Amino acid sequence: MSQAVNPDYMREALALARRGRALASPNPMVGAVVVNGGEVVGRGFHTWETRDHAEVVALAEAGDKARGATVYVNLEPCSHYGRTPPCADALIAAGVARVVAPLEDPNRLVRGEGFRKLRVAGIEVEMAPEFAAEAAKLNEPFLYFARTGRPLVTLKAAITLDGKISAPDDNRGWITSERARAHVQELRHDHDAILTGIGTVLADDPLLTDRTGNDRSRPLLRIVMDSQLRLPADSKMARSARGDLVAVTTSASSADRRAQLAARGIQVLVFDGPGGRADLGALIAWLGERRYLSLMIEAGSKLNWTALESGLVDRVFFYYAPKILGGLEALPLAGGIGRRRRVDAIRLHDITLHSIPPDEFAVEGYMDVYRNH
């Protein structure tokens, strides 16, 4: 008869996993807790730099006390050789009696094989479905990538209450507050890559960096969609490029210009897309091939619509300020031709409201393409 799942130990495993935030990619964030005789004898979490997975770190701390113990972990232990041997094998060798986890790993190299190995070795495997939603949200980009082979794409925007992102004459100042912008930096920290359009670069000259000051397993990859390769050499992004900047262009751009940017350490990708524009879908496929798990789009009205209409956006994160611009010239969140009928409107689901005191909020929601995956 299986033992009851102790929620405190699973919560501790999840808390440990979060310590790998931005440090584990392209691997998942995983925490492990080894319990023997009602006492925690080992704890561990994974970072890319330290290589060892959470279970191995926790087993090392537990030592001989791991024998006959219960291990709480927020994701199925791996069953394949990668940078390290399988964690399932390490758990078997340590002689643990029971493993509790809320999620199966959808990675095609695992997919239940870790659990199967444990069961064949006589180790009890207990699922904790009450923690499945929390565990899935924690590793959402990794789980999505494991299912689809492409990064989770989030469209972020700062918007007035009437849906405007830009004024027609003067855009000095900010739409949202400093507190909301600090929240955006945390969102950037959770992403592997960030993308904007050349129009935004020319208008605002952004750095587009992760300014949380927190460590990362790899730099935030900054990307500019730039069909004619107009990226100024003296722009903040170009001047700060340290192998972390990509310009996506078309074959119509100047070969000399491509060579000049490449000489400055800027990677230039040629992806021809519809209408003579750089191909966003090809870029996303390229990111997937290089195991970038997540991409955030912070762009202007035209590129926002291109991303939405192409079905490449999985999630939106819209920050609303208590302001109204009005008028027909202020740019909306998404330009382009738009949908011509109300019944054809792009719909979101699984909406979450994030309060940003005193009087701002953010709307997080998912597209149908995410649900279909």
Disulfide bonds with the S-S distance in Angstrom:
none
